[in-house]
Amino acid sequence: MANHKSALKRIRSSASKRLRNRYAAKTTRTYVRRLRATTDKAQAQELLKTVTSMLDKLAKKNIIHKKKADNNKSKLAKHVATLG
């Protein structure tokens, strides 16, 4: 167990940051699934804007890797483009 005040605080802050990061990542994954399930092109384009923004924020905060965000955005854009 940690013996220093700073180490105890670090444990507390790390736990709260971990929860916040998990929530953000899980929410983004839910939106990605929602976008993939959408068949309406207009709705998909609106969702794509939202999801792109969410992925960029996760990459900026190093919750996911930048290239993973870019790959996901590319695949989702292709998916939206194929919708009729």
BAFI-3210 file (N, C-alpha, C; in Angstrom, 3 decimals, decimal comma, padded with zeros to 6 digits):
// residues 84
n [1|2|3|4|5|6|7|8|9|10|11|12|13|14|15|16|17|18|19|20|21|22|23|24|25|26|27|28|29|30|31|32|33|34|35|36|37|38|39|40|41|42|43|44|45|46|47|48|49|50|51|52|53|54|55|56|57|58|59|60|61|62|63|64|65|66|67|68|69|70|71|72|73|74|75|76|77|78|79|80|81|82|83|84]
n.u [000,846|000,387|002,538|002,934|001,501|001,129|001,175|-001,122|-003,042|-002,572|-003,435|-006,189|-006,875|-006,121|-007,914|-010,361|-009,934|-009,608|-012,180|-013,590|-012,365|-013,013|-015,783|-016,062|-014,872|-016,513|-018,993|-018,414|-017,938|-020,530|-021,882|-020,573|-021,443|-024,155|-024,059|-023,134|-025,316|-027,241|-029,372|-030,349|-029,217|-028,984|-029,294|-027,130|-024,987|-025,131|-024,674|-022,094|-020,560|-020,738|-019,565|-017,004|-015,989|-016,009|-014,170|-011,846|-011,485|-010,983|-008,562|-006,973|-006,763|-005,279|-006,610|-007,336|-005,295|-003,949|-003,828|-005,594|-007,994|-008,063|-008,213|-010,699|-012,397|-012,041|-013,051|-015,699|-016,524|-016,385|-018,366|-020,662|-020,638|-021,347|-023,991|-027,314]
n.v [-001,191|002,293|004,755|007,455|010,743|011,946|009,766|008,426|010,283|010,239|007,692|007,963|010,006|008,799|006,692|008,027|009,337|007,133|006,022|008,102|008,114|005,525|005,737|007,691|006,369|004,121|005,293|006,408|004,080|003,040|004,956|004,547|001,964|002,527|004,195|002,415|000,743|002,297|003,017|005,121|007,720|010,541|010,769|009,226|010,785|012,958|011,642|010,778|013,123|013,665|011,333|011,425|013,701|012,824|010,684|012,079|013,617|011,606|010,623|012,878|013,105|010,917|008,536|006,689|005,481|007,744|006,903|004,783|006,110|007,559|005,458|004,334|006,510|006,716|004,243|004,462|006,694|005,657|003,752|005,351|006,637|004,611|004,207|004,409]
n.w [000,000|-000,572|000,880|000,934|000,931|-001,543|-003,245|-002,488|-003,256|-005,963|-006,629|-006,144|-008,005|-010,395|-010,526|-010,834|-013,265|-014,923|-014,901|-016,154|-018,668|-019,573|-019,741|-021,755|-023,935|-024,185|-024,750|-027,227|-028,738|-028,714|-030,243|-032,666|-033,321|-033,593|-035,810|-037,778|-037,951|-039,079|-041,814|-043,215|-045,200|-044,737|-041,973|-041,221|-042,107|-040,363|-037,950|-038,489|-038,353|-035,600|-034,487|-035,603|-034,381|-031,710|-031,820|-032,521|-030,211|-028,318|-029,315|-029,064|-026,317|-025,781|-025,223|-027,066|-029,766|-032,193|-034,872|-034,843|-034,442|-036,843|-038,710|-038,009|-038,579|-041,329|-042,271|-041,438|-042,892|-045,479|-045,266|-044,913|-047,356|-049,102|-048,616|-049,859]
ca.u [000,000|001,155|002,856|003,044|000,250|001,040|000,866|-002,533|-003,817|-002,393|-004,317|-007,557|-007,080|-006,020|-009,157|-011,437|-009,618|-009,855|-013,621|-013,985|-011,869|-013,801|-017,109|-015,943|-014,583|-017,700|-019,999|-018,009|-018,191|-021,973|-022,235|-020,047|-022,376|-025,390|-023,813|-023,045|-026,650|-028,115|-029,524|-030,722|-027,980|-028,967|-029,055|-025,769|-024,050|-025,147|-023,983|-020,666|-019,956|-020,646|-018,607|-015,680|-015,590|-015,739|-012,921|-010,745|-011,280|-010,335|-007,178|-006,282|-006,505|-004,516|-007,400|-007,060|-004,191|-004,361|-004,043|-006,819|-009,079|-008,069|-008,711|-012,133|-013,074|-011,985|-013,980|-017,066|-016,826|-016,645|-019,674|-021,686|-020,621|-021,999|-025,439|-028,049]
ca.v [000,000|003,537|005,368|008,913|011,444|012,184|008,490|008,152|011,177|009,764|006,535|008,478|010,741|007,838|005,926|008,852|009,551|005,873|005,922|009,099|007,644|004,367|006,224|008,368|005,366|003,274|006,108|006,514|002,783|002,933|005,791|003,894|000,873|003,149|004,671|001,261|000,149|003,241|002,820|006,409|008,444|011,863|010,536|008,698|011,896|013,713|010,814|010,736|014,332|013,474|010,261|011,925|014,601|012,019|009,946|013,046|013,980|010,470|010,565|014,041|012,830|009,662|007,410|005,737|005,939|008,644|006,156|004,000|007,055|007,848|004,264|004,233|007,580|006,372|003,139|004,953|007,570|004,770|003,135|006,364|006,918|003,508|004,224|004,988]
ca.w [000,000|-000,679|002,160|000,805|000,642|-002,979|-003,885|-002,220|-004,105|-007,335|-006,780|-006,250|-009,261|-011,498|-010,574|-011,392|-014,680|-015,607|-015,089|-017,144|-019,963|-019,969|-020,118|-023,048|-024,957|-024,335|-025,420|-028,632|-029,371|-028,894|-031,389|-033,872|-033,627|-034,054|-037,169|-038,675|-038,082|-039,765|-043,257|-043,797|-045,502|-044,089|-040,543|-041,107|-042,266|-039,105|-036,956|-038,832|-037,780|-034,149|-034,192|-035,967|-033,304|-030,514|-032,039|-032,450|-028,806|-027,651|-029,777|-028,510|-024,900|-025,730|-024,748|-028,144|-030,604|-033,275|-036,112|-034,679|-034,691|-038,275|-039,408|-037,760|-039,315|-042,745|-042,522|-041,264|-044,031|-046,612|-045,012|-045,183|-048,796|-049,832|-048,368|-050,968]
c.u [000,881|001,350|002,893|001,699|000,056|000,669|-000,602|-003,420|-003,751|-003,309|-005,759|-007,798|-007,000|-007,313|-010,276|-011,193|-009,910|-011,349|-014,106|-013,585|-012,685|-015,180|-017,067|-015,737|-015,810|-018,802|-019,687|-018,271|-019,683|-022,418|-021,742|-020,991|-023,686|-025,242|-023,769|-024,411|-027,600|-028,161|-029,915|-029,472|-027,895|-028,664|-027,619|-024,740|-023,992|-024,411|-022,483|-019,939|-019,724|-019,562|-017,182|-015,136|-015,209|-014,414|-011,717|-010,441|-010,579|-008,864|-006,364|-005,893|-005,724|-005,288|-007,324|-005,942|-004,730|-004,658|-005,271|-008,030|-009,196|-008,623|-010,221|-012,905|-013,130|-012,999|-015,425|-017,472|-017,130|-018,026|-020,808|-021,784|-021,355|-023,503|-026,167|-029,232]
c.v [001,239|004,174|006,888|009,527|011,614|010,899|008,129|009,024|010,706|008,573|007,001|009,150|009,797|007,048|006,749|009,127|008,300|005,711|006,881|008,647|006,457|004,782|006,861|007,356|004,498|004,019|006,216|005,203|002,583|003,743|005,177|002,761|001,419|003,629|003,515|000,636|001,041|002,954|004,115|007,270|009,788|011,738|010,058|009,819|012,757|012,948|010,772|011,954|014,169|012,467|010,707|012,828|013,820|011,270|010,876|013,441|012,852|010,383|011,708|013,806|011,537|008,515|006,295|006,331|006,770|007,885|005,260|004,885|007,345|006,669|004,122|005,280|007,251|005,284|003,609|005,874|006,746|004,143|004,101|006,645|005,832|003,490|004,923|005,705]
c.w [000,000|000,687|002,105|000,449|-000,862|-003,724|-003,670|-003,102|-005,561|-007,608|-006,968|-007,595|-010,457|-011,643|-011,203|-012,878|-015,492|-015,884|-016,175|-018,540|-020,477|-020,430|-021,509|-024,166|-025,230|-025,074|-026,909|-029,365|-029,636|-030,104|-032,693|-034,284|-034,186|-035,504|-038,152|-038,928|-038,874|-041,258|-043,969|-043,970|-044,785|-042,601|-040,328|-041,224|-041,009|-038,014|-037,210|-038,263|-036,282|-033,799|-034,501|-034,869|-032,044|-030,651|-031,952|-031,008|-028,045|-028,040|-029,176|-027,054|-024,683|-025,086|-025,781|-028,989|-031,766|-034,561|-036,032|-034,948|-036,183|-039,082|-039,236|-038,560|-040,806|-043,086|-042,419|-042,423|-045,274|-046,487|-045,354|-046,680|-049,594|-049,622|-049,513|-050,479]
res [m|a|n|h|k|s|a|l|k|r|i|r|s|s|a|s|k|r|l|r|n|r|y|a|a|k|t|t|r|t|y|v|r|r|l|r|a|t|t|d|k|a|q|a|q|e|l|l|k|t|v|t|s|m|l|d|k|l|a|k|k|n|i|i|h|k|k|k|a|d|n|n|k|s|k|l|a|k|h|v|a|t|l|g]
***
